């Protein structure tokens, strides 16, 4: 009788171990599948990070030479391009338009900047900068010639 009881216990333990082995094999397969998914996600993330870095680098201000002088280009407004990518004078103009709280004329921006607004020739370069900011998506130019900030 003792021998049959030992044989039963061995058989029961073997069945427990077989069941545990099946569970572990299944769990190992799940772990490997998840690890493979993570590897794919990591590759996709890496590609996206490289693309974003390339777009950000392309949108960064690029110094160029005009008539032997270094000139900084104004980048287009877009995803990943912050206001600090603009040259300082353009940042100030943008802040003035934004602070105006509504449509603002070139003359008003010139006044805030301290330009001699009575001299038309002094406002034309400013109008060019405002138009450039509008053309690059930083401002909106209204039909009446005034400018507003884009949200």
OpenMM code with the backbone's topology and positions (N, CA, C; nanometers):
from openmm import Vec3, app, unit

residues = "UNK UNK UNK UNK UNK UNK UNK UNK UNK UNK UNK UNK UNK UNK UNK UNK UNK UNK UNK UNK UNK UNK UNK UNK UNK UNK UNK UNK UNK UNK UNK UNK UNK UNK UNK UNK UNK UNK UNK UNK UNK UNK UNK UNK UNK UNK UNK UNK UNK UNK UNK UNK UNK UNK UNK UNK UNK UNK UNK UNK UNK UNK UNK UNK UNK UNK UNK UNK UNK UNK UNK UNK UNK UNK UNK UNK UNK UNK UNK UNK UNK UNK UNK UNK UNK UNK UNK UNK UNK UNK UNK UNK UNK UNK UNK UNK UNK UNK UNK UNK UNK UNK UNK UNK UNK UNK UNK UNK UNK UNK UNK UNK UNK UNK UNK UNK UNK UNK UNK UNK UNK UNK UNK UNK UNK UNK UNK UNK UNK UNK UNK UNK UNK UNK UNK UNK UNK UNK UNK UNK UNK UNK UNK UNK UNK UNK UNK UNK UNK UNK UNK".split()
positions = [
    Vec3(0.0817, -0.1180, 0.0000),
    Vec3(0.0000, 0.0000, 0.0000),
    Vec3(0.0868, 0.1253, 0.0000),
    Vec3(0.1927, 0.1239, 0.0665),
    Vec3(0.2823, 0.2378, 0.0729),
    Vec3(0.3382, 0.2650, -0.0663),
    Vec3(0.3683, 0.1592, -0.1382),
    Vec3(0.4236, 0.1776, -0.2718),
    Vec3(0.3230, 0.2419, -0.3648),
    Vec3(0.1965, 0.2042, -0.3568),
    Vec3(0.0945, 0.2628, -0.4436),
    Vec3(0.0692, 0.4090, -0.4050),
    Vec3(0.0796, 0.4403, -0.2755),
    Vec3(0.0613, 0.5783, -0.2306),
    Vec3(0.1765, 0.6658, -0.2804),
    Vec3(0.2971, 0.6135, -0.2756),
    Vec3(0.4139, 0.6868, -0.3264),
    Vec3(0.4008, 0.7064, -0.4767),
    Vec3(0.3572, 0.6047, -0.5469),
    Vec3(0.3395, 0.6147, -0.6923),
    Vec3(0.2349, 0.7202, -0.7261),
    Vec3(0.1252, 0.7269, -0.6453),
    Vec3(0.0207, 0.8275, -0.6681),
    Vec3(0.0751, 0.9683, -0.6448),
    Vec3(0.1530, 0.9829, -0.5374),
    Vec3(0.2102, 1.1144, -0.5078),
    Vec3(0.3066, 1.1588, -0.6174),
    Vec3(0.3873, 1.0659, -0.6660),
    Vec3(0.4802, 1.0957, -0.7752),
    Vec3(0.4028, 1.1365, -0.9005),
    Vec3(0.2986, 1.0620, -0.9324),
    Vec3(0.2172, 1.0913, -1.0504),
    Vec3(0.1484, 1.2272, -1.0353),
    Vec3(0.0977, 1.2579, -0.9145),
    Vec3(0.0308, 1.3864, -0.8906),
    Vec3(0.1317, 1.5013, -0.9029),
    Vec3(0.2511, 1.4807, -0.8472),
    Vec3(0.3534, 1.5855, -0.8547),
    Vec3(0.3982, 1.6053, -0.9979),
    Vec3(0.4110, 1.4961, -1.0718),
    Vec3(0.4494, 1.5049, -1.2122),
    Vec3(0.3434, 1.5841, -1.2890),
    Vec3(0.2163, 1.5592, -1.2613),
    Vec3(0.1075, 1.6316, -1.3278),
    Vec3(0.1146, 1.7817, -1.2936),
    Vec3(0.1427, 1.8156, -1.1659),
    Vec3(0.1578, 1.9552, -1.1245),
    Vec3(0.2733, 2.0218, -1.1993),
    Vec3(0.3856, 1.9489, -1.2073),
    Vec3(0.5029, 2.0038, -1.2758),
    Vec3(0.4780, 2.0212, -1.4256),
    Vec3(0.4069, 1.9253, -1.4860),
    Vec3(0.3733, 1.9364, -1.6285),
    Vec3(0.2850, 2.0589, -1.6534),
    Vec3(0.1884, 2.0801, -1.5637),
    Vec3(0.1001, 2.1963, -1.5769),
    Vec3(0.1794, 2.3263, -1.5590),
    Vec3(0.2705, 2.3270, -1.4607),
    Vec3(0.3541, 2.4443, -1.4374),
    Vec3(0.4442, 2.4707, -1.5580),
    Vec3(0.4978, 2.3647, -1.6160),
    Vec3(0.5823, 2.3785, -1.7340),
    Vec3(0.5026, 2.4403, -1.8493),
    Vec3(0.3798, 2.3937, -1.8711),
    Vec3(0.2949, 2.4493, -1.9765),
    Vec3(0.2699, 2.5987, -1.9527),
    Vec3(0.2441, 2.6351, -1.8268),
    Vec3(0.2212, 2.7768, -1.7939),
    Vec3(0.3463, 2.8607, -1.8210),
    Vec3(0.4619, 2.8058, -1.7819),
    Vec3(0.5866, 2.8788, -1.8020),
    Vec3(0.6215, 2.8935, -1.9501),
    Vec3(0.5952, 2.7900, -2.0279),
    Vec3(0.6198, 2.7964, -2.1721),
    Vec3(0.5307, 2.9039, -2.2340),
    Vec3(0.4036, 2.9057, -2.1935),
    Vec3(0.3109, 3.0055, -2.2453),
    Vec3(0.3562, 3.1462, -2.2041),
    Vec3(0.3966, 3.1617, -2.0787),
    Vec3(0.4421, 3.2910, -2.0289),
    Vec3(0.5691, 3.3356, -2.1021),
    Vec3(0.6604, 3.2426, -2.1281),
    Vec3(0.7830, 3.2738, -2.2006),
    Vec3(0.7507, 3.3199, -2.3427),
    Vec3(0.6552, 3.2551, -2.4081),
    Vec3(0.6136, 3.2969, -2.5419),
    Vec3(0.5561, 3.4389, -2.5402),
    Vec3(0.4766, 3.4709, -2.4372),
    Vec3(0.4197, 3.6053, -2.4250),
    Vec3(0.5291, 3.7092, -2.4030),
    Vec3(0.6277, 3.6757, -2.3193),
    Vec3(0.7379, 3.7675, -2.2925),
    Vec3(0.8172, 3.7931, -2.4206),
    Vec3(0.8465, 3.6874, -2.4950),
    Vec3(0.9212, 3.7033, -2.6205),
    Vec3(0.8423, 3.7855, -2.7211),
    Vec3(0.7115, 3.7629, -2.7308),
    Vec3(0.6278, 3.8401, -2.8233),
    Vec3(0.6280, 3.9877, -2.7842),
    Vec3(0.6156, 4.0160, -2.6557),
    Vec3(0.6160, 4.1557, -2.6106),
    Vec3(0.7518, 4.2205, -2.6349),
    Vec3(0.8587, 4.1455, -2.6130),
    Vec3(0.9927, 4.1982, -2.6376),
    Vec3(1.0113, 4.2302, -2.7854),
    Vec3(0.9591, 4.1445, -2.8743),
    Vec3(0.9657, 4.1716, -3.0180),
    Vec3(0.8868, 4.2971, -3.0540),
    Vec3(0.7686, 4.3146, -2.9924),
    Vec3(0.6884, 4.4347, -3.0167),
    Vec3(0.7620, 4.5595, -2.9700),
    Vec3(0.8290, 4.5502, -2.8558),
    Vec3(0.9058, 4.6643, -2.8059),
    Vec3(1.0208, 4.6990, -2.9000),
    Vec3(1.0841, 4.5984, -2.9570),
    Vec3(1.1930, 4.6236, -3.0515),
    Vec3(1.1408, 4.6979, -3.1739),
    Vec3(1.0243, 4.6582, -3.2239),
    Vec3(0.9635, 4.7267, -3.3378),
    Vec3(0.9274, 4.8698, -3.2991),
    Vec3(0.8666, 4.8883, -3.1821),
    Vec3(0.8285, 5.0223, -3.1351),
    Vec3(0.9520, 5.1109, -3.1212),
    Vec3(1.0608, 5.0539, -3.0735),
    Vec3(1.1841, 5.1306, -3.0573),
    Vec3(1.2388, 5.1761, -3.1926),
    Vec3(1.2323, 5.0881, -3.2940),
    Vec3(1.2792, 5.1254, -3.4276),
    Vec3(1.1917, 5.2368, -3.4865),
    Vec3(1.0601, 5.2243, -3.4686),
    Vec3(0.9680, 5.3275, -3.5192),
    Vec3(0.9950, 5.4596, -3.4475),
    Vec3(1.0097, 5.4558, -3.3161),
    Vec3(1.0383, 5.5766, -3.2398),
    Vec3(1.1684, 5.6411, -3.2867),
    Vec3(1.2700, 5.5613, -3.3108),
    Vec3(1.3996, 5.6130, -3.3559),
    Vec3(1.3856, 5.6831, -3.4907),
    Vec3(1.3104, 5.6210, -3.5844),
    Vec3(1.2883, 5.6838, -3.7151),
    Vec3(1.2137, 5.8161, -3.7009),
    Vec3(1.1120, 5.8174, -3.6154),
    Vec3(1.0344, 5.9399, -3.5954),
    Vec3(1.1207, 6.0491, -3.5320),
    Vec3(1.2053, 6.0123, -3.4373),
    Vec3(1.2934, 6.1098, -3.3734),
    Vec3(1.3919, 6.1675, -3.4748),
    Vec3(1.4433, 6.0837, -3.5633),
    Vec3(1.5346, 6.1310, -3.6673),
    Vec3(1.4637, 6.2256, -3.7632),
    Vec3(1.3400, 6.1916, -3.8026),
    Vec3(1.2632, 6.2788, -3.8920),
    Vec3(1.2339, 6.4123, -3.8264),
    Vec3(1.1952, 6.4096, -3.6990),
    Vec3(1.1666, 6.5333, -3.6274),
    Vec3(1.2919, 6.6187, -3.6149),
    Vec3(1.4047, 6.5555, -3.5867),
    Vec3(1.5303, 6.6299, -3.5763),
    Vec3(1.5662, 6.6929, -3.7102),
    Vec3(1.5428, 6.6208, -3.8192),
    Vec3(1.5714, 6.6750, -3.9520),
    Vec3(1.4789, 6.7919, -3.9836),
    Vec3(1.3509, 6.7801, -3.9471),
    Vec3(1.2561, 6.8895, -3.9720),
    Vec3(1.2926, 7.0113, -3.8879),
    Vec3(1.3292, 6.9900, -3.7638),
    Vec3(1.3662, 7.1007, -3.6758),
    Vec3(1.4919, 7.1690, -3.7279),
    Vec3(1.5874, 7.0893, -3.7722),
    Vec3(1.7107, 7.1477, -3.8264),
    Vec3(1.6822, 7.2255, -3.9536),
    Vec3(1.5910, 7.1745, -4.0361),
    Vec3(1.5573, 7.2441, -4.1606),
    Vec3(1.4832, 7.3739, -4.1330),
    Vec3(1.4075, 7.3781, -4.0224),
    Vec3(1.3290, 7.4966, -3.9904),
    Vec3(1.4080, 7.5992, -3.9099),
    Vec3(1.5255, 7.5617, -3.8632),
    Vec3(1.6057, 7.6543, -3.7834),
    Vec3(1.6540, 7.7697, -3.8702),
    Vec3(1.6703, 7.8862, -3.8105),
    Vec3(1.7177, 7.9999, -3.8882),
    Vec3(1.8545, 7.9701, -3.9483),
    Vec3(1.8695, 8.0054, -4.0718),
    Vec3(1.9927, 7.9769, -4.1434),
    Vec3(2.0612, 8.1089, -4.1774),
    Vec3(2.1817, 8.1304, -4.1290),
    Vec3(2.2494, 8.2537, -4.1665),
    Vec3(2.2973, 8.2450, -4.3116),
    Vec3(2.2711, 8.3508, -4.3854),
    Vec3(2.3168, 8.3588, -4.5241),
    Vec3(2.3868, 8.4923, -4.5414),
    Vec3(2.4595, 8.5075, -4.6509),
    Vec3(2.5271, 8.6339, -4.6765),
    Vec3(2.4589, 8.7077, -4.7892),
    Vec3(2.4317, 8.8348, -4.7634),
    Vec3(2.3760, 8.9237, -4.8639),
    Vec3(2.4666, 9.0461, -4.8664),
    Vec3(2.5226, 9.0731, -4.9806),
    Vec3(2.6141, 9.1863, -4.9974),
    Vec3(2.7266, 9.1827, -4.8931),
    Vec3(2.7757, 9.0642, -4.8662),
    Vec3(2.8867, 9.0486, -4.7736),
    Vec3(2.8493, 9.0579, -4.6268),
    Vec3(2.7191, 9.0711, -4.5982),
    Vec3(2.6725, 9.0805, -4.4593),
    Vec3(2.5966, 8.9554, -4.4224),
    Vec3(2.6176, 8.9069, -4.3027),
    Vec3(2.5431, 8.7890, -4.2567),
    Vec3(2.4005, 8.8317, -4.2235),
    Vec3(2.3035, 8.7599, -4.2805),
    Vec3(2.1623, 8.7890, -4.2586),
    Vec3(2.0967, 8.6609, -4.2096),
    Vec3(2.0095, 8.6713, -4.1104),
    Vec3(1.9413, 8.5550, -4.0557),
    Vec3(1.8031, 8.5441, -4.1175),
    Vec3(1.7733, 8.4314, -4.1780),
    Vec3(1.6431, 8.4102, -4.2391),
    Vec3(1.5367, 8.3849, -4.1338),
    Vec3(1.4150, 8.4242, -4.1645),
    Vec3(1.3014, 8.4026, -4.0746),
    Vec3(1.2381, 8.2686, -4.1115),
    Vec3(1.2322, 8.1737, -4.0166),
    Vec3(1.1765, 8.0419, -4.0491),
    Vec3(1.0242, 8.0456, -4.0593),
    Vec3(0.9703, 7.9505, -4.1294),
    Vec3(0.8250, 7.9336, -4.1356),
    Vec3(0.7765, 7.8810, -4.0019),
    Vec3(0.6594, 7.9282, -3.9628),
    Vec3(0.5997, 7.8790, -3.8384),
    Vec3(0.5492, 7.7379, -3.8635),
    Vec3(0.5780, 7.6491, -3.7741),
    Vec3(0.5320, 7.5110, -3.7901),
    Vec3(0.5562, 7.4328, -3.6637),
    Vec3(0.5222, 7.3069, -3.6708),
    Vec3(0.5387, 7.2173, -3.5560),
    Vec3(0.6866, 7.2079, -3.5202),
    Vec3(0.7172, 7.2318, -3.3953),
    Vec3(0.8551, 7.2196, -3.3495),
    Vec3(0.9379, 7.3451, -3.3689),
    Vec3(0.8786, 7.4523, -3.4253),
    Vec3(0.9520, 7.5767, -3.4441),
    Vec3(0.8992, 7.6771, -3.3421),
    Vec3(0.9821, 7.7111, -3.2463),
    Vec3(0.9418, 7.8028, -3.1399),
    Vec3(0.9738, 7.9464, -3.1798),
    Vec3(0.9131, 8.0388, -3.1082),
    Vec3(0.9372, 8.1810, -3.1356),
    Vec3(1.0834, 8.2176, -3.1197),
    Vec3(1.1542, 8.1478, -3.0325),
    Vec3(1.2948, 8.1833, -3.0119),
    Vec3(1.3820, 8.1482, -3.1327),
    Vec3(1.3224, 8.0852, -3.2345),
    Vec3(1.3950, 8.0604, -3.3592),
    Vec3(1.4019, 8.1872, -3.4431),
    Vec3(1.3170, 8.2845, -3.4087),
    Vec3(1.3157, 8.4120, -3.4808),
    Vec3(1.4298, 8.5009, -3.4327),
    Vec3(1.4791, 8.5880, -3.5201),
    Vec3(1.5775, 8.6869, -3.4743),
    Vec3(1.5131, 8.7771, -3.3685),
    Vec3(1.5922, 8.8329, -3.2780),
    Vec3(1.5380, 8.9125, -3.1667),
    Vec3(1.4456, 9.0266, -3.2087),
    Vec3(1.4788, 9.0983, -3.3175),
    Vec3(1.3923, 9.2094, -3.3575),
    Vec3(1.2561, 9.1594, -3.4052),
    Vec3(1.2524, 9.0423, -3.4690),
    Vec3(1.1253, 8.9841, -3.5117),
    Vec3(1.0456, 8.9346, -3.3905),
    Vec3(1.1149, 8.8828, -3.2899),
    Vec3(1.0465, 8.8403, -3.1666),
    Vec3(0.9798, 8.9598, -3.0997),
    Vec3(1.0491, 9.0734, -3.0985),
    Vec3(0.9936, 9.1941, -3.0362),
    Vec3(0.8705, 9.2422, -3.1135),
    Vec3(0.8791, 9.2415, -3.2454),
    Vec3(0.7648, 9.2830, -3.3282),
    Vec3(0.6460, 9.1910, -3.3022),
    Vec3(0.6718, 9.0624, -3.2982),
    Vec3(0.5656, 8.9646, -3.2726),
    Vec3(0.5012, 8.9892, -3.1360),
    Vec3(0.5820, 9.0196, -3.0354),
    Vec3(0.5293, 9.0462, -2.9014),
    Vec3(0.4434, 9.1728, -2.9002),
    Vec3(0.4836, 9.2743, -2.9742),
    Vec3(0.4063, 9.3992, -2.9802),
    Vec3(0.2702, 9.3735, -3.0430),
    Vec3(0.2668, 9.3001, -3.1531),
    Vec3(0.1398, 9.2695, -3.2198),
    Vec3(0.0522, 9.1858, -3.1271),
    Vec3(0.1104, 9.0903, -3.0611),
    Vec3(0.0337, 9.0040, -2.9702),
    Vec3(-0.0224, 9.0848, -2.8524),
    Vec3(0.0582, 9.1749, -2.7979),
    Vec3(0.0153, 9.2556, -2.6837),
    Vec3(-0.0911, 9.3581, -2.7217),
    Vec3(-0.1001, 9.3926, -2.8494),
    Vec3(-0.1985, 9.4916, -2.8938),
    Vec3(-0.3405, 9.4417, -2.8692),
    Vec3(-0.3597, 9.3121, -2.8684),
    Vec3(-0.4919, 9.2558, -2.8389),
    Vec3(-0.5897, 9.2624, -2.9538),
    Vec3(-0.5481, 9.3086, -3.0679),
    Vec3(-0.6355, 9.3171, -3.1853),
    Vec3(-0.5535, 9.3606, -3.3046),
    Vec3(-0.6213, 9.3912, -3.4150),
    Vec3(-0.5483, 9.4355, -3.5345),
    Vec3(-0.4669, 9.5620, -3.5053),
    Vec3(-0.3450, 9.5640, -3.5546),
    Vec3(-0.2552, 9.6764, -3.5299),
    Vec3(-0.1923, 9.7209, -3.6620),
    Vec3(-0.1803, 9.8525, -3.6777),
    Vec3(-0.1201, 9.9096, -3.7985),
    Vec3(0.0309, 9.9156, -3.7831),
    Vec3(0.0998, 9.9228, -3.8953),
    Vec3(0.2457, 9.9315, -3.8954),
    Vec3(0.2909, 10.0542, -3.8163),
    Vec3(0.2204, 10.1645, -3.8330),
    Vec3(0.2549, 10.2884, -3.7627),
    Vec3(0.2558, 10.2660, -3.6105),
    Vec3(0.1555, 10.1957, -3.5597),
    Vec3(0.1467, 10.1718, -3.4143),
    Vec3(0.2642, 10.0869, -3.3664),
    Vec3(0.3001, 9.9846, -3.4422),
    Vec3(0.4157, 9.9014, -3.4064),
    Vec3(0.5417, 9.9870, -3.4068),
    Vec3(0.5535, 10.0746, -3.5069),
    Vec3(0.6687, 10.1652, -3.5147),
    Vec3(0.6764, 10.2575, -3.3941),
    Vec3(0.5615, 10.3065, -3.3499),
    Vec3(0.5591, 10.3937, -3.2317),
    Vec3(0.6116, 10.3198, -3.1089),
    Vec3(0.5632, 10.1978, -3.0903),
    Vec3(0.6080, 10.1199, -2.9733),
    Vec3(0.7575, 10.0907, -2.9822),
    Vec3(0.8074, 10.0693, -3.1042),
    Vec3(0.9505, 10.0427, -3.1221),
    Vec3(1.0347, 10.1696, -3.1098),
    Vec3(0.9685, 10.2864, -3.1100),
    Vec3(1.0415, 10.4128, -3.0987),
    Vec3(1.0953, 10.4630, -3.2312),
    Vec3(1.0373, 10.4208, -3.3417),
    Vec3(1.0800, 10.4666, -3.4735),
    Vec3(1.0179, 10.6034, -3.5031),
    Vec3(1.0849, 10.6841, -3.5836),
    Vec3(1.0251, 10.8122, -3.6240),
    Vec3(0.9136, 10.7864, -3.7267),
    Vec3(0.7911, 10.7721, -3.6788),
    Vec3(0.6791, 10.7312, -3.7641),
    Vec3(0.6362, 10.8386, -3.8622),
    Vec3(0.6780, 10.9633, -3.8408),
    Vec3(0.6422, 11.0705, -3.9338),
    Vec3(0.7184, 11.0558, -4.0653),
    Vec3(0.8298, 10.9850, -4.0627),
    Vec3(0.9104, 10.9639, -4.1828),
    Vec3(0.8696, 10.8304, -4.2441),
    Vec3(0.8015, 10.8376, -4.3588),
    Vec3(0.7483, 10.7164, -4.4227),
    Vec3(0.8575, 10.6139, -4.4519),
    Vec3(0.9700, 10.6582, -4.4930),
    Vec3(1.0792, 10.5676, -4.5264),
    Vec3(1.1260, 10.4840, -4.4093),
    Vec3(1.1010, 10.5304, -4.2883),
    Vec3(1.1415, 10.4552, -4.1703),
    Vec3(1.0429, 10.3413, -4.1392),
    Vec3(0.9205, 10.3528, -4.1896),
    Vec3(0.8206, 10.2485, -4.1631),
    Vec3(0.8240, 10.1359, -4.2666),
    Vec3(0.8756, 10.1628, -4.3838),
    Vec3(0.8755, 10.0601, -4.4891),
    Vec3(0.9547, 9.9352, -4.4519),
    Vec3(1.0738, 9.9482, -4.3936),
    Vec3(1.1437, 9.8252, -4.3506),
    Vec3(1.0628, 9.7482, -4.2457),
    Vec3(0.9958, 9.8219, -4.1564),
    Vec3(0.9122, 9.7566, -4.0551),
    Vec3(0.7943, 9.6859, -4.1220),
    Vec3(0.7323, 9.7516, -4.2195),
    Vec3(0.6212, 9.6899, -4.2924),
    Vec3(0.6692, 9.5619, -4.3616),
    Vec3(0.7919, 9.5652, -4.4133),
    Vec3(0.8493, 9.4459, -4.4761),
    Vec3(0.8662, 9.3319, -4.3760),
    Vec3(0.9105, 9.3665, -4.2558),
    Vec3(0.9270, 9.2630, -4.1520),
    Vec3(0.7920, 9.2063, -4.1102),
    Vec3(0.6925, 9.2954, -4.0939),
    Vec3(0.5581, 9.2473, -4.0586),
    Vec3(0.5032, 9.1571, -4.1688),
    Vec3(0.5235, 9.1973, -4.2930),
    Vec3(0.4755, 9.1155, -4.4059),
    Vec3(0.5487, 8.9821, -4.4122),
    Vec3(0.6781, 8.9849, -4.3815),
    Vec3(0.7544, 8.8598, -4.3815),
    Vec3(0.7020, 8.7661, -4.2731),
    Vec3(0.6742, 8.8214, -4.1540),
    Vec3(0.6178, 8.7395, -4.0459),
    Vec3(0.4817, 8.6835, -4.0856),
    Vec3(0.4026, 8.7625, -4.1566),
    Vec3(0.2721, 8.7144, -4.2026),
    Vec3(0.2899, 8.6067, -4.3095),
    Vec3(0.3821, 8.6281, -4.3998),
    Vec3(0.4069, 8.5300, -4.5053),
    Vec3(0.4600, 8.3976, -4.4546),
    Vec3(0.5280, 8.4022, -4.3426),
    Vec3(0.5841, 8.2800, -4.2848),
    Vec3(0.4910, 8.2179, -4.1812),
    Vec3(0.3711, 8.2747, -4.1621),
    Vec3(0.2722, 8.2131, -4.0754),
    Vec3(0.2746, 8.2592, -3.9305),
    Vec3(0.3560, 8.3570, -3.8959),
    Vec3(0.3644, 8.4043, -3.7579),
    Vec3(0.2552, 8.5060, -3.7269),
    Vec3(0.2170, 8.5844, -3.8275),
    Vec3(0.1117, 8.6851, -3.8136),
    Vec3(0.0085, 8.6642, -3.9232),
    Vec3(-0.1030, 8.7339, -3.9103),
    Vec3(-0.2045, 8.7334, -4.0154),
    Vec3(-0.2191, 8.8773, -4.0633),
    Vec3(-0.2125, 8.8989, -4.1949),
    Vec3(-0.2288, 9.0322, -4.2521),
    Vec3(-0.3729, 9.0466, -4.2986),
    Vec3(-0.4394, 9.1483, -4.2486),
    Vec3(-0.5786, 9.1741, -4.2848),
    Vec3(-0.5847, 9.2530, -4.4154),
    Vec3(-0.6986, 9.2493, -4.4846),
    Vec3(-0.7106, 9.3221, -4.6122),
    Vec3(-0.6835, 9.4719, -4.6004),
    Vec3(-0.7101, 9.5295, -4.4830),
    Vec3(-0.6872, 9.6738, -4.4656),
    Vec3(-0.5418, 9.7069, -4.4332),
    Vec3(-0.4508, 9.6055, -4.4315),
    Vec3(-0.3103, 9.6290, -4.4096),
    Vec3(-0.2660, 9.6159, -4.2650),
    Vec3(-0.3600, 9.5960, -4.1752),
    Vec3(-0.3228, 9.5762, -4.0349),
    Vec3(-0.2841, 9.4301, -4.0115),
    Vec3(-0.2236, 9.4083, -3.8962),
    Vec3(-0.1750, 9.2744, -3.8629),
    Vec3(-0.2313, 9.2281, -3.7309),
    Vec3(-0.2534, 9.0956, -3.7199),
    Vec3(-0.2961, 9.0340, -3.5941),
    Vec3(-0.2091, 8.9127, -3.5695),
    Vec3(-0.2044, 8.8736, -3.4429),
    Vec3(-0.1269, 8.7546, -3.4057),
    Vec3(-0.2080, 8.6298, -3.4371),
    Vec3(-0.1392, 8.5269, -3.4802),
    Vec3(-0.2039, 8.3966, -3.5009),
    Vec3(-0.2078, 8.3249, -3.3674),
    Vec3(-0.3151, 8.2505, -3.3457),
    Vec3(-0.3289, 8.1781, -3.2188),
    Vec3(-0.2502, 8.0503, -3.2215),
] * unit.nanometer
topology = app.Topology()
chain = topology.addChain("A")
for resn in residues:
    res = topology.addResidue(resn, chain)
    for name in ("N", "CA", "C"):
        topology.addAtom(name, app.Element.getBySymbol(name[0]), res)
